[in-house]
């Protein structure tokens, strides 16, 4: 069979990407909030093996940048001093995957700092900020999807299993949530919550807001599954043996919704990461100095940054491989379970 | 029954549904707003230069001291009089405020919708007609690529492109001195300012539409009646345009209604990114200033657009699909 292999490939791809972000402390050369006021808006540096004399060096090195003579924003490589790169070096302290304290970095240098993806207004390393920002954005997406699916399961189970007027009411409300354009809904929910809060509270707010937006679609799908499963013979038999509602829902009905929920998760996570990016980009999400993919892009709202410093756009590209991976995973899951067609994947799914 | 009467009945049914949706949204947003910690006047209260009595008087003037149901009824009454509540920050009714911005948003979204369908329909049909061949493969790759680029990334990318090449103006809707231009120059000025946001919106919406058109036309092309028609020697072009497209219309028209919501959301974002004076920047300011009625009004307005688009889709559907006509008259 071809499909299972495809599914595994996408899964491995995604695990690798998430590993890169989860291990940001190790892969990033610097602390994401460490500033260097001498070096604002440095363009990305190049790694060399050949020096200007044409000699090959087995250890890669870079030339620090200096201002071109007579210019105040053009940089050139200072070829007098080659700074070698060191691998598995000691650097700024961090907690690996948020738990294990460590000082080990994949690469680093002594003397001059290396900016592989340039630096921002405060001379902070853009690569480190993108990697650490990914932790915030991805976690918001994952937790948001968790909240949404949890709400979706609860509401879907209740509506499908008990039926009657609660079902009618819940499904009407779900219709409302599905009908509203998602960004307007996000705005409305965000508007009614406090604005100036600390980074942690802001992050939790974002998760709650994102999580509350999308419950309608999974709820409807779960409800559909419940409606068909609860009339199946094994459920009726269990009920005949005197099983309680809770037992039936937990042991017999909930497992049947797994395929729907898995597919929904693969669809929801990237959209929620994007939702976090959008909120933070607009200044309604996670604030500085904590970095997230959204607030890293917020500097692009200044015209001068937009004109002169193209590398500030790089955080935007970070989400693209994740989108690709999740989209591939979702379609592989859909093919595998064969429950719905393309329609569910792309059309109104940004709810 | 006359077909006109039948259509009216069908429309009435759909409109009632729409009114119910609008009512629900207004109730929901109002409930949320009641849970809000803090409002526009809280900041005023912190200001030592403003007397507490003044704040209280203002609150009374805007009826914020009344219980929620009274406030809701009061607001409904204002809506019935076309006022949509009152903006604290602008000190004016919300409706005229929103209307100017909504016009600009509509200008963007309608143009983008027309462009997307004008491109997406032929591309999708073309792709379906050459299913599995080189043009179809290339187009599929392009749409798949566009699908993994989120609208925020796309809009910012286009903006950077515009800034670096200087091909398009990078923000706003009109140039300085717009009023002195001749009508033709005005049109050209507006068009150049619109180009970038419209491209951003259209590129974000295009892959979905091309893929759906391709899928539904390909499905129809495989149907027995079309194979029969082909074997009767009807030319391919006619088969595609007048037989296949017509039969594939139903899901596509539903998609049209669906895509409105995505487009409105996309427009909100693109407007902020490209500083287009539409609803997006207004709502963002309103959120930051805690100007709740503007937010509620904006959400409601988006819902009205959506409902309007869906009603239009319903009429199209009624016209295109005989099954719906039969179902409507059977009721």
Interface residues (C-beta under 8 A of the other chain):
Chain A: X172 X173 X175 X176 X179 X180 X181 X182 X183 X184 X185 X187 X188 X189 X190 X191 X192 X193 X194 X195 X274 X277 X278 X281 X282 X283 X284 X297 X300 X301 X303 X306 X307 X310 X313 X316 X317 X319 X320 X323 X324 X327 X341 X342 X343 X346 X347 X348 X350
Chain B: X21 X24 X25 X28 X29 X32 X33 X35 X36 X37 X38 X147 X148 X149 X150 X152 X153 X156 X157 X159 X160 X163 X164 X170 X207 X208 X211 X212 X215 X251 X255 X258 X259 X260 X261 X262 X264 X265 X266 X268 X269 X272 X273 X283 X284 X286 X287 X288 X290 X292 X295 X296 X298 X299 X302 X303 X306
